[in-house]
Amino acid sequence: MSALLLPAVEATTAGSPALNIGIFLAFVVFTLGIVIKVAGGKKTAEQYYTSAGAFSGRQNGIAIAGDYLSAASFLGIAGAIALSGLDGFLYSIGFLVAWLVALLLVAELMRNIGRFTMADVLSYRLKQRPVRIATSVSVMCVSLFYLLAQMAGAGGLVSLLLGVTGEAAQNIVIAIVGVVMLAYVLIGGMKGTTWVQIIKAVLLIAGAAVITVWTLAKFGFSLTALFQGAVDTTAASTVEKTAASADKLTTYGLKYGKDTVTKIDFISLSMALVLGTAGLPHVLQRFYTVPTAKEARRSVEWAIWLIGGFYLLTLVIGFGAAALVGPDAINAAPGKANAAAPLLAYELGGSWLLGIISGIAFATILAVVAGLTIAASASFAHDLYKEGFKKGQTSGDTEFKVARLAAVVIGLVAIGGGMLAKSQNIAFLVALAFAVAASANLPTILYSLFWKGFTTKGALWSIYGGLIASIGLIIFSPVVSGKPADPKTGLSPSMITNANIDFHWFPLDNPGLVSIPLAFFLGWLGSVLSKEHDAQKYAEMEVRSLTGHGVAEAVNH
């Protein structure tokens, strides 16, 4: 291995664990202090879910960026670009374009109709109980998929930060991350979490900008020189000796485009990324933290600019990691691809920059998992418990207690899932969450907002059909079973993957190409097969969606 790679390799086992843990603890103490400061007073269910609409469009836009720029955006995409070239950058493009769908189709209308959760909109003109139960099931499934990715990133990141590499040590780290996240949620609710997301967004974008400028300076501020450096380092690496290394980083189609299946898989991935954002429950719930639909639209505009700028920075960070760190060192680190950005920080600025960037990335993970947990627990308490089990007959205090208890359970499940998935690229895991969201949630949202013939049966068929199809295809895809050439790439337990058992029959890594159109079809089919239609209720919803009239009133009718 060349001398160029040695500092980065040392970072995976040496560095300065004492300094790193000091910075790590400083971030935790600082952010927890913010949460405690802003979370004073008696909390109600409304404050826990949406902070009672107390944020401006600009504040919420920055918070959305903080919520959306997750570990997948920073660690996963940077690692994907470092190891897969421009193919990795395709994730960034999909994540960014998705916001146009959210801005143009759902942001303002969702804010005008709903109050607390996505189910407020979907059940507005349909039968409340079955639609809320179905939506709650979908929200928790999507949230758990997303939480799986974030917790996986946390294990690799903090293991790198502290210099620990064993399975047990990484599992302990994931458990600690889960406990700290639960403290955010239980103490601060949505208000505390939003302020953490705002602070984290500013720190993350600033940190990425510093690494970007520093990296470009190493190559005379020439992108051409940077790309050539990435090609040269990759070509000299051990893991790429059998690949066409020069082609890998200079042409489109390392993974997507080599054969018919990978071309189709790229289409499937693109559909999931572009359509998934508008169905993510923790993103949709952020629209309820502003007082008006105008502020909701303004918050999305702020988010698009911040997110777009950040993704341009990840392009330089990813290729910089390929050029200055190299795939050998990245693959040898805890978390593999997820360690690319921290290792680049170590290469550029030593232990101090590694500690700072890793601390920022850790704050990123904490803020995102807190937002996801609030969305999932709110859906459970407000939709499943209150409306589904108690039929609306419960007090606000009881609902609030149930939401907090649900947050604890969801956090524990996320910890266990993160332990199983800690070696996977988190950008890839998030793409699966997007596929489930685009399949189970988006068709129902669009039908509810724009088709007056949509019925309860159509909603249930669309939600459950999209959910079952997307998760079922994931289970029987190479993602879970592992590919024949490398069965350990799967998510299934080691007792299966180590036995070289390949049980996949669905050839694509991402199910979006099949599950998303299927969910739209089922929503249409269920609606045309039922006679339910309330013209007055649809007219009421249409007026409300366009004007916001009655938004301050209770949603239950």
GUROMAR-995029 format. One record per residue (C-alpha): x, y, z; residue in one letter. Coordinates in pm, whole numbers, plus 50000, padded with zeros to 5 digits. Example, Ala and Ser with C-alpha at 12.3 -4.5 7.8 and 13.67 -1.06 7.14 Angstrom:
GUROMAR-995029
512304955050780A/513674989450714S/
end
This chain:
GUROMAR-995029
500005000050000M/501345034149908S/502455059750163A/499535081350052L/497135057450219L/498955051950548L/497625081650747P/494055071850668A/494635035650762V/496095046851093E/492965067351152A/490885035951161T/492785022551461T/494715051751608A/494145088951573G/493365104251911S/490465086052075P/490675108652381A/490335139952167L/487595124151956N/485545113352255I/485985148152406G/484545164652094I/481865138052076F/480775144752434L/480905182452379A/478415179252093F/476105157452301V/476215180752603V/475755211952389F/472805198552195T/471155183352502L/471555217052673G/469725233652383I/466945207752403V/466495212952777I/466535250952742K/463825252852475V/461665224952617A/460555242452935G/456955243053053G/454165217853036K/454165198052713K/450985187952534T/450485163552248A/450315192952005E/453625207052128Q/455225172752117Y/454055166051760Y/454465200051591T/455635225651853S/452225242051793A/453335257251460G/455825280451631A/458535282351361F/458935305951065S/459385294050709G/463105301850716R/463655284051048Q/461655254150932N/463485253550597G/466835251750774I/465425224951005A/464115205350704I/467605206750556A/468935194750890G/466375166850896D/466865156850532Y/470665159650517L/471035127750710S/473885103650757A/472965090350413A/473485124650258S/476815131450425F/478415097750496L/476615074450257G/476715095949944I/480305107150002A/481265070550044G/479275059849739A/481035086149526I/484425076449669A/483945039649586L/481615041149285S/482385073949111G/479595092948944L/477145064749013D/477245075549376G/476375111249280F/473135098549125L/471785094749478Y/472305132149533S/470485141149213I/467525119149303G/467305132449659F/467365168549534L/464915165249244V/462525148649486A/462015181949660W/460425196449349L/457725169849380V/457245178849746A/457155216249671L/454835215649371L/452415188249475L/452115183449849V/453735209550079A/451125237150079E/448115214250044L/449245191350326M/449745221250556R/446295234950479N/444465202250543I/446385184750820G/447225193151174R/449485166851331F/450145137051104T/449935125050745M/446805105250831A/444945137750903D/445055144150528V/444485108850402L/441455102650625S/439865137150587Y/437125126950343R/437315089350392L/436445065850676K/438645077050962Q/439425045351152R/440605020850881P/442565047450692V/444305060151004R/445255024751109I/446655016950763A/448545049850749T/450015044251094S/451295009850994V/452875024750683S/454445053850871V/456055030951126M/457445007750858C/458975036550659V/460355052450974S/461945020151088L/463625015050751F/465035050150769Y/466055045851135L/467855013951037L/470065033750800A/470845061451048Q/471695037651331M/473925017451098A/475825049251015G/476125058051383A/477795025051464G/480485028451199G/481055065551260L/481485064851636V/483495032551616S/485875051151384L/485835081151616L/486775060151919L/489065035851739G/486985004751813V/486454978151549T/484874947351709G/481274936551654E/480404939752023A/481974974252051A/480054987351750Q/476814973051889N/477424990852219I/478015023252029V/474705019251842I/472915013252172A/474425045152321I/473345065152015V/469805052052058G/469705061952424V/470915097552352V/468395100852070M/465585090452304L/466695117152549A/466265143352276Y/462795130852190V/461465125752542L/462835158552680I/462425182452391G/459685169052164G/459395185951824M/460535220151949K/463805207552095G/464415184851798T/463815213451553T/466415235751719W/468915207151717V/468215202551345Q/468735239651276I/472075240151459I/473135207751297K/472285220150946A/474435251050990V/477345230651130L/477065203550866L/477015227150568I/479855247850717A/481925216650786G/481335202850437A/482325236650289A/485605236650484V/486485201450363I/485505210550006T/487695241649990V/490595223650160W/490315194349919T/490195216649611L/493225235749739A/495165203049737K/494515200949361F/495015237449271G/491235243549273F/490975222448958S/488135197248935L/489925180148647T/492995174448865A/490785161649147L/489015136548922F/492325124748776Q/493725120149126G/490715098749215A/491245077248906V/494965073048975D/494525063349341T/491695039149263T/493705022948984A/496575016749226A/494395002249502S/494344965749602T/490584961149586V/490304973849231E/492974953249060K/490374932048885T/488214961248772A/488594985748488A/489695012348735S/490055041048493A/486575034848356D/485185032448708K/485535069048796L/485395085248454T/482425069248282T/478785065648371Y/477805030148445G/480115013148696L/477134996148855K/474215009648654Y/474435002848283G/476664972248258K/473784949848159D/470014950548120T/469254942448484V/471434970448619T/469924995148374K/466434985748493I/467644987048853D/468805022748797F/465325032548674I/463845016048980S/466245034249212L/465545067549041S/461795063349082M/462205055949452A/464495085649515L/462465111249321V/459035100449445L/459965089349796G/460555123049962T/456945134249922A/455895103050115G/458355104750404L/456365109750728P/459065129050917H/459415153450625V/455645158150586L/455235164050959Q/457635193450938R/455025212350732F/452855213751045Y/455495232251250T/454815265151066V/451705286951115P/450535290250751T/450695273150413A/452675302650278K/455365296050538E/455285259050450A/456015267550086R/458735292050193R/460335265650412S/460585241650116V/462225268849905E/464855274350175W/465375236850202A/465915232549827I/468655258849812W/470465245550118L/470175209050016I/471215215849655G/474295234949765G/475255207550008F/475045180149745Y/477465199249524L/479885198549815L/479525160849856T/480705156249498L/484075171549585V/484205153549922I/483555119649762G/486145123249486F/488525138749737G/488225107749955A/488865085749651A/491965105849561A/493505112649903L/492325082850108V/491695055249854G/489275025749849P/491625002650042D/491605024450353A/487885031950322I/486934995150299N/489224986850592A/487555011950824A/484575005351054P/481485013250852G/483395009550523K/481955034850271A/480365054750553N/483865063150683A/485025080550363A/484225116350470A/485715113150822P/488855096850681L/489215125350431L/488945149850722A/491735130950900Y/493895131750588E/493415169250555L/493505181850913G/494525153351138G/492775143051458S/491215177051525W/489375179151194L/488455142351213L/486945147851556G/485055179151455I/483635164651132I/482735131951302S/481075151351582G/479035170851327I/478085138651150A/477075123751483F/474875154051554A/473405148151207T/472445112751295I/470985122551632L/468835150251482A/467475128151204V/466665098251422V/464945121251671A/462725135351394G/461925100551266L/461075088051613T/458725117251678I/456925111351347A/456515074251415A/455455078451777S/453005106351684A/451395084151422S/451125055451669F/449605076551948A/447395099951742H/446275076951462D/446585041151583L/445915044651957Y/443535074451978K/441565070151655E/442075033051588G/441855017151932F/440015043352139K/437865057951856K/438775093351959G/437715088252322Q/440925096352511T/442475126652675S/445385147052543G/447525137652844D/446965100752783T/447795104652415E/450985123152506F/452055095252743K/451365068952479V/453455088552227A/456415089552465R/456105052252539L/455915044852166A/459085065252113A/460925042752360V/459755010952186V/460605024551840I/464025034951965G/464734999952096L/463674984151766V/465905008751577A/468864999351796I/468394962451720G/468004968951346G/471044991451337G/473144963551487M/472114940051205L/472714965450924A/475854983251044K/478044971650754S/475684983650478Q/476055016550287N/473475039450443I/472665058250123A/471605024749983F/469535016150292L/467795049850276V/466945043249910A/464985013050030L/463105035050280A/462315058949995F/460965029949788A/458615019550068V/457475055750120A/456915061149746A/454925028749723S/452815029350039A/452285066850096N/452665088249785L/449915072549566P/447385076449848T/448475112449914I/448135122749549L/444805104849501Y/443445120749819S/444475155549714L/443585154849344F/441035127449262W/437475132249379K/436635096049296G/439115082149549F/437535059849815T/438375042850142T/438805009249968K/441205025449720G/443215040450004A/443485007450191L/444394987749881W/446995013649783S/448615016150127I/448664979250216Y/449364968249859G/452284992249817G/453644983350160L/453424945750116I/454774946849759A/457764969049841S/458804950850158I/458104916750008G/460244923849702L/463024937049925I/462974905050132I/463304883349821F/465864905649649S/469664903249649P/469644930549915V/468554905650181V/469834872250057S/473154884849925G/474444880749574K/475834846949466P/479284861949412A/479314877349759D/476554864149988P/477834884550282K/476504916050115T/472994906750225G/471064917950531L/469914883450640S/471444867450950P/474974854150922S/473764818450970M/472094821650629I/474594842850439T/477574822750561N/475934791350428A/475954806050077N/472194802450050I/470864825449780D/467084827449816F/466324858249607H/463994855849307W/463404893049248F/466434904949045P/466444942249133L/468074958049437D/465304984149463N/461604974849426P/460305009149317G/459805000848950L/457254974049039V/455804984649374S/455115021549295I/453015015948977P/451304986749151L/450245009049442A/448835035149202F/446955007749016F/445524992649336L/444385027049453G/442535031949125W/441124996749117L/439854997649474G/438185031149411S/436365021249091V/435134989249255L/433485007949543S/430565032349537K/431665055349820E/431675092049725H/430875122649937D/430755152549702A/430225177149986Q/433195163950181K/435445165149876Y/434375201149803A/435105210250166E/438555194250144M/439295211449813E/438445245849956V/440475239050265R/443495226550068S/443575258049856L/442725284050121T/443645269350458G/440165277950589H/439495259150913G/443065246950956V/443095257451320A/440085235551396E/440325199751506A/440755175651220V/438395149051349N/434955152751195H/
end
